[in-house]
Structures are given as C-alpha cells and as structure tokens.
C-alpha cells in the first residue's frame, strides 16, 4: 500500500485549517486516514504548525511520500534534514551521536535566524511608527501655522471693519449734529 503524508482540510468556509495526516494514496482528501501526525493553521501570522516530530520521521523513513506543501512544512520543521542525517547513519558515514549533534546545531542556527528576523521586523515596525508620528507632527504643525495665519487675517479684517464702522459712526454722528468731521473739513478746504 502506497502512503502519502498530506493535508486534510477542516474548518469553515474561508477559514480553513488542516490536519497533517498519513493516508493511503487512493483515499479521498478528507476520507479515511491511517494516522494524524499534526496540524497546520495558515490563518495565524506566522502560520502555526503543531507536528509530532518522531511520528513524522518514522513515516518518512518508512517510505511515506509527502505532498509538495507538506514537504515544505516538514522541511521547515527539520524532519527532512533528520531523514538526511539518519540516512548518513545507516550508510555508516557517521554515528547517531554525530547526527544528533548536527541536528542540534541546525536547530540552534534556525532559532537564531528566526529570532533575528523577528527582531528586524519589530525594529522596522518601530522605525515606521516613528516616521509616521514625525510626518503627522509636521502635518499638524503646518495645519496649526495655517490656522494661526487665518486667525491673524480674520483679526486684521475685524480690526479694519471696526475702524471703518467707527469712522462711519463718526460721520453719521457728525451728520446728525450738523458738524463736519476734521477729515471732511480738510477735503472741503482742498
């Protein structure tokens, strides 16, 4: 019987998550399975993978063929590298202790790489946030300057209107009293 390690779809519409299963190649996608070895949820960021590492290695070593997607998941988790190392042990290239040592070094390097990527993403996010805050502060300062300029213009217009109203009021009072304003006297003399 040919076996495949593949994904079985679960979840609701537009929110799928998958079980990583070992199944006969002739079985339907969500049909009868031999064993469930993990789960994969692409809806989280980053995608969450829960995998029984030992079962996955056992099935890979027994000849189960992973699909392309599952192969990338298994590679990401280190199962394919462990298969490679165990193949070297079987051929006699090195012993089990050396294989475990190499796998431990691989895992440490992978974790350090993931941490550096996460730190870089956090640093970039903070820098972007600071840049947005600085840009927003510039925009707010420009808006405040425009508001102050507009207020100054309105105040000047109001002052000019008040002077004009005072002048008209003086003229109206002078007209009613029958006296001429000093400005009107100067115009008459000229």
Secondary structure, DSSP 8 states (H G I E B T S, - for coil): --EEEEEEEEEETTEEEEEEEEEETTS-TTS--SEEEEEEETTSSS-EEEE-HHHHHHHHHTT-EE-HHHHHHHHHHTHHHHHHHHHHHHHTSS-HHHHHHHHHHHHHHHHHHHHHHHHHHHHHHHHHHHHHHHHHHHHHHHHHHHHHHHHHHHHHHHHHHHHHHHHHHHHHHHHHHT---HHHHHHHH-
